[in-house]
């Protein structure tokens, strides 16, 4: 299966067809330098999933993605398990 990716550098739009082009699910990634919905307005990567409404066979899979959140860039180091 080919997953076609599209990048528009003018509009900063990156998307990947997760099925066939024009069918199924689509992943969007958006980059923000000062994301206003982040409490500290940090640099963030925002994922989103959309689908073509006519593709009813996806109803069974759509919930697998769960609620998506944004990811922020930070200088903190991850904590080591104790």
Secondary structure, 3 states (H helix, E strand, C coil): CCCCEEEECCCCEEEEECCCCCCCEEEEEEEECCCCCCCCCCCEEEEEEEECCCCHHHHHHHHHHCCCCEEECCCCCCCCCC
